[in-house]
Amino acid sequence: MEEVWLQAQSNLAKVLTHQTFNTWIEPIKYLGSKRNVLLLEAPNQFVRDRVSESYLPMILESVQSLTDSQTKIELLIAKPKLEKPKQPAAPEAAAAEPETCAGPDHSTNLNPKYTFDTFVCGGSNQFAHAAAQSVANSPAGKYNPLFIYGGVGLGKTHLLNAIGNHVLSVNRKARICFYTSEKFMNELINCLRYQKMDQFRNKFRKMDILLIDDIQFIAGKERTQEEFFHTFNSLYESHKQIVVTSDKFPKDIPGLEERLRSRFEWGLIADIQAPDTETKVAILRKKADADHISLPDDVALFLASSSTTNVRELEGMLIRLGAVSSLTGKNITLDMAREVLKDIIVDKSKEITVEMIQKFVAEHFGLKVADLKSDKRLKVLVIPRQIAIYLCRDLTKSSYPEIGERFGGKDHSTIIHSVKKVEKLLSQDFELRNTVDTLRKGLLS
Ligand SMILES: Nc1ncnc2c1ncn2[C@@H]1O[C@H](COP(=O)(O)OP(=O)(O)OP(=O)(O)O)[C@@H](O)[C@H]1O
């Protein structure tokens, strides 16, 4: 039955977009089988719920086509690795005398433009988007804390605000605190300095929803982590929702205390990946409409096919075109966009093939194409091979099995593993990210 599951996954990979596949199907593991029931395991309840809602019929069809129509599927949830402590953590000793401590009007520091309505949901962010909506609809329900992580400019802050804005739209009285971790730290420092710690604690602990952006910045800051830890415990124990964002997965944040890391893992961890071209186009369209910029389809596609995945940068290009258009009184056209953005965008109109990528990557690393296709496990070969595979998936339309075929007949699961590995390294390893960017730019130029 395990073979059946692998084959079914492989078949599904061919019909689903690779982001949908990566988000919902790939994380499902084979557990076993009993009689005609295939036992599968989702990594958490969230994935189980979504897959059951949206993909189970498709999965069942795929499995039954490989076995028979009597086969059933049971989708279970993986056991959590960490047990929650029964008792709340011991409260910290009360600090010195309270007085005043300047704080924000916590219900107004949300950005009103960052709502679910203005957020474009695509394969790359559907997991985080669905998780954020779920939390906004039932705070402190199933997914507490919610930890959203992803690269720069991919919409983490937008989703965080969208949660707050949605909750406020339903309940004007909800006490919502939206802070960057840096602001949390600065306020803490001030309160420590002026001995206003009680006030500090009361303020955060009476919130209904605590939204902390860029939590990675508290790593290595002992006192801030300590205070955040107690705030977290207090809110969690009172069934209040906590949502944090970060540019990294909790265990990949260096200097983050173990006790905080484990708490972030209690709830749901949702990632945002780089948007694909279709999502980039949709984001640009929405932004252009909101800003009353007339953006022709071919220009939207031209911007979206640029190698940047940072949505903030894409928006920057659009704003620049809008500004040039309104200053010169000329409509935005493809030629104008090419001229105005010539230093930023490389033309992706040429077709890129797996063979071109293999040759280019092999040359870059001083290897032979045959080395990339081989099964040799030498470190000097493994990373270039994985990068080449990743770029094939990113820059060509080839499916996992097709790429596997062209890399010496590798299995699709090896290809998926390589792509995932590089995706993970891209968010952790600055040097590798540079190398991949350079290669991508070289291939596209
Ligand atoms: N899916 C999306 N739909 C609409 N707009 C988006 C989307 N993703 C990002 N944006 C926009 O891109 C810009 C950058 O997003 P945001 O600030 O949320 O990114 P971030 O992930 O928090 O980045 P950073 O890591 O720099 O904090 C914002 O203007 C945001 O509205």
The ligand as a Gaussian input file, in Angstrom:
#p B3LYP/6-31G(d) Opt

LIG

0 1
 N       -0.893000      38.155000      -1.220000
 C       -0.862000      39.489000      -1.185000
 N       -1.910000      40.210000      -1.627000
 C       -1.874000      41.554000      -1.620000
 N       -0.831000      42.269000      -1.190000
 C        0.223000      41.613000      -0.723000
 C        0.278000      40.194000      -0.695000
 N        1.456000      39.802000      -0.183000
 C        2.119000      40.923000       0.110000
 N        1.387000      42.018000      -0.223000
 C        1.768000      43.423000      -0.072000
 O        3.185000      43.488000      -0.158000
 C        3.704000      44.434000       0.753000
 C        4.675000      43.745000       1.679000
 O        3.951000      42.844000       2.504000
 P        4.215000      42.703000       4.063000
 O        4.740000      43.987000       4.628000
 O        3.021000      42.111000       4.695000
 O        5.399000      41.642000       3.998000
 P        6.195000      40.940000       5.174000
 O        6.181000      39.495000       4.846000
 O        5.647000      41.349000       6.497000
 O        7.638000      41.521000       4.942000
 P        8.846000      41.779000       5.993000
 O        9.528000      40.460000       6.114000
 O        9.668000      42.791000       5.291000
 O        8.257000      42.244000       7.277000
 C        2.517000      45.023000       1.476000
 O        2.156000      46.227000       0.855000
 C        1.414000      43.997000       1.277000
 O        0.142000      44.581000       1.262000

